Amino acid sequence: MKKIYLSLILISFLAIIVACNEEPYNDEKTVNLQYLPNSWSLVKYEISTPSGSGTIVTTTQLDGAVHFVFNGDNTMSITDHDVVQANGIYNLYEADNTLELVEYTFVDGVEPEGIASLLLPIVVDNRLLIEELTSEVLTVSMPYSSDTRFIAYFIRK
């Protein structure tokens, strides 16, 4: 019985040593700005608003047909179902990982529809905080009002 007790203590001690040597879980999101020049498909957006008992989050799932194409020369285009809806210019502020849509124009002869016509007036001239940017994922957020926050989720096309 004494050997079993000592064996359990030894196994427990070894388990503690192994656990201490493991890498800690890192929940920080990665922002690597080199990945921004790409085509990004908008897959969902959320609006979060505090309420008396917590936060109300409204999530809108999208079909992924709206694409934001960021070029390396700070020009961009927005397509919906492979039809160019708008062209614009953006600024990237590396010091604070923010992105700003400086200007945009809807393409002549194309009637803007859907999410492009809804979101562009909201985000133009506002800085979007880049929450996550990897080779596959782009997440941006923006204060919408004093206590409401807008979050958009993209995947690389």
SVG drawing of the C-alpha trace seen along z (x, -y; Angstrom):
<svg xmlns="http://www.w3.org/2000/svg" viewBox="-32 -61 41 63">
<polyline fill="none" stroke="black" stroke-width="0.4" points="0.0,0.0 2.9,-2.3 4.4,-1.7 1.1,-2.6 0.8,-5.8 4.4,-6.8 3.8,-5.9 0.7,-8.1 2.6,-11.0 5.5,-10.5 3.0,-10.4 1.3,-13.5 4.6,-15.3 5.7,-14.4 2.3,-15.6 2.8,-18.9 6.3,-19.3 5.1,-18.5 2.2,-21.0 4.6,-23.7 6.8,-23.2 4.0,-23.5 3.4,-26.7 0.7,-28.7 -2.5,-29.0 -2.4,-32.2 -5.8,-33.7 -4.3,-36.8 -5.4,-37.4 -2.8,-37.9 -2.5,-41.0 -0.1,-40.7 -0.6,-43.7 1.2,-42.1 -1.9,-40.0 -4.3,-42.9 -3.7,-43.2 -6.1,-40.4 -9.7,-39.7 -11.8,-39.3 -15.3,-37.8 -17.6,-39.3 -19.3,-36.4 -21.0,-38.0 -21.2,-41.1 -22.3,-41.8 -23.6,-44.8 -23.1,-44.6 -25.0,-47.0 -24.8,-47.0 -28.1,-46.4 -29.1,-46.4 -28.3,-42.7 -25.3,-42.4 -24.7,-42.8 -27.1,-42.3 -25.3,-40.9 -27.1,-40.9 -25.4,-38.7 -26.1,-38.8 -24.8,-35.8 -24.1,-36.6 -23.7,-34.5 -20.1,-35.6 -20.9,-37.1 -19.6,-40.6 -15.9,-40.9 -13.6,-43.8 -10.4,-43.8 -7.6,-45.7 -4.7,-46.5 -1.1,-47.3 -1.4,-50.8 -4.2,-51.7 -7.0,-51.4 -9.8,-49.0 -13.0,-47.7 -16.1,-46.1 -17.9,-43.4 -21.3,-41.8 -21.9,-38.5 -18.8,-39.3 -20.2,-42.7 -18.1,-45.6 -20.2,-47.9 -17.8,-50.6 -14.1,-51.6 -12.3,-53.6 -9.2,-54.5 -8.2,-53.3 -5.5,-54.3 -3.7,-51.8 -2.3,-53.1 0.2,-50.6 1.0,-52.3 -2.5,-51.5 -3.6,-48.7 -6.5,-50.7 -7.9,-50.9 -9.8,-53.8 -12.0,-53.9 -11.2,-57.5 -13.5,-57.7 -15.5,-55.5 -17.7,-55.9 -20.3,-53.6 -19.7,-52.3 -21.7,-54.1 -24.6,-52.0 -24.6,-49.6 -27.4,-50.0 -25.8,-49.4 -27.6,-46.8 -27.5,-44.7 -24.8,-45.0 -22.5,-47.2 -25.1,-50.0 -25.8,-49.5 -22.3,-49.4 -20.3,-51.9 -22.0,-55.0 -21.5,-53.7 -17.7,-53.0 -16.5,-55.7 -14.2,-58.2 -14.2,-56.1 -11.2,-54.1 -11.8,-50.4 -9.7,-48.6 -8.1,-45.5 -8.8,-42.9 -7.4,-39.9 -5.5,-39.6 -3.9,-36.4 -3.5,-34.8 -7.1,-33.4 -9.1,-35.7 -9.8,-39.5 -11.8,-40.9 -12.4,-44.6 -14.4,-46.6 -15.7,-50.1 -17.6,-52.1 -21.0,-52.7 -22.2,-55.1 -21.1,-55.9 -21.9,-52.4 -22.6,-50.3 -19.9,-48.4 -19.9,-47.0 -17.7,-43.9 -17.2,-42.5 -15.8,-39.0 -14.1,-38.2 -12.4,-35.2 -9.9,-35.3 -11.5,-34.6"/>
</svg>
